[in-house]
């Protein structure tokens, strides 16, 4: 249920804003990403490392960047009218 995700996100984000509690920030970043708020997720993960010294924050930042780049590449491929790496011989299945 999306409402539960949003409630959890708000609780973690509020706690992180209030106390700078690193695990709350980490969880907030994950939930921001999961709910499509990629830039906010990356900003919090980056802050966990740069301002709080959390190496887990840096790992999370790098992981979320890779996920975001993969998602963008997949969307470009899905929305592309070009066929990348496909045979031009009209539907032949390679290797079969």
C-alpha positions as CSV (number, residue, x, y, z in Angstrom):
1,X,0.0,0.0,0.0
2,X,1.5,3.3,-1.1
3,X,0.1,5.2,1.8
4,X,2.1,3.0,4.2
5,X,5.3,3.7,2.3
6,X,4.5,7.5,2.4
7,X,3.9,7.3,6.1
8,X,7.1,5.4,6.8
9,X,9.0,7.8,4.6
10,X,7.6,10.8,6.4
11,X,8.5,9.3,9.8
12,X,12.1,8.6,8.8
13,X,12.5,11.9,7.0
14,X,11.2,13.8,10.0
15,X,13.4,12.0,12.4
16,X,16.5,12.5,10.2
17,X,15.7,16.2,9.9
18,X,15.1,16.5,13.7
19,X,18.1,14.6,15.0
20,X,20.5,13.8,12.1
21,X,20.0,10.1,13.0
22,X,22.0,8.4,10.3
23,X,19.9,5.2,10.0
24,X,16.7,7.3,9.7
25,X,18.4,9.3,6.9
26,X,19.4,6.0,5.2
27,X,15.9,4.6,5.4
28,X,14.4,7.9,4.2
29,X,16.7,7.9,1.2
30,X,15.7,4.4,0.2
31,X,12.0,5.2,0.6
32,X,12.4,8.4,-1.4
33,X,14.0,6.4,-4.2
34,X,11.3,3.7,-4.0
35,X,8.6,6.3,-4.3
36,X,10.1,7.9,-7.4
37,X,11.8,10.9,-5.7
38,X,15.3,10.1,-7.0
39,X,16.9,13.5,-6.6
40,X,15.8,13.8,-3.0
41,X,17.1,10.3,-2.3
42,X,20.5,11.0,-3.8
43,X,20.7,14.3,-2.0
44,X,20.1,12.6,1.4
45,X,22.5,9.8,0.7
46,X,25.2,12.3,-0.4
47,X,24.6,14.3,2.8
48,X,24.9,11.2,4.9
49,X,28.5,10.8,3.6
50,X,29.6,14.4,3.1
51,X,28.1,15.9,6.3
52,X,27.7,12.9,8.6
53,X,30.8,10.9,7.5
54,X,28.7,7.7,6.9
55,X,30.5,5.4,4.5
56,X,27.2,3.5,4.3
57,X,25.7,6.7,2.9
58,X,28.4,6.8,0.2
59,X,27.7,3.2,-0.7
60,X,24.0,3.9,-0.8
61,X,24.6,7.0,-3.0
62,X,26.6,5.0,-5.5
63,X,24.1,2.2,-5.5
64,X,21.2,4.5,-6.1
65,X,23.1,6.3,-8.9
66,X,23.7,2.9,-10.6
67,X,20.0,1.9,-10.3
68,X,18.9,5.3,-11.6
69,X,21.3,5.1,-14.6
70,X,20.1,1.5,-15.3
71,X,16.5,2.6,-15.1
72,X,17.1,5.5,-17.5
73,X,18.9,3.3,-20.0
74,X,16.1,0.8,-19.9
75,X,13.5,3.5,-20.5
76,X,15.6,4.9,-23.4
77,X,15.7,1.4,-24.9
78,X,12.0,0.8,-24.4
79,X,11.1,4.2,-25.9
80,X,13.6,3.9,-28.8
81,X,12.5,3.3,-32.3
82,X,15.9,1.9,-33.2
83,X,16.7,-1.8,-32.6
84,X,20.1,-2.0,-30.9
85,X,22.2,-5.0,-31.8
86,X,19.4,-6.7,-33.7
87,X,19.9,-8.6,-36.9
88,X,18.6,-6.9,-40.0
89,X,17.6,-10.2,-41.6
90,X,14.0,-9.8,-40.7
91,X,13.4,-11.6,-37.4
92,X,16.0,-14.4,-37.4
93,X,16.7,-15.7,-34.0
94,X,20.4,-15.8,-33.4
95,X,21.8,-19.0,-31.8
96,X,18.7,-21.1,-32.4
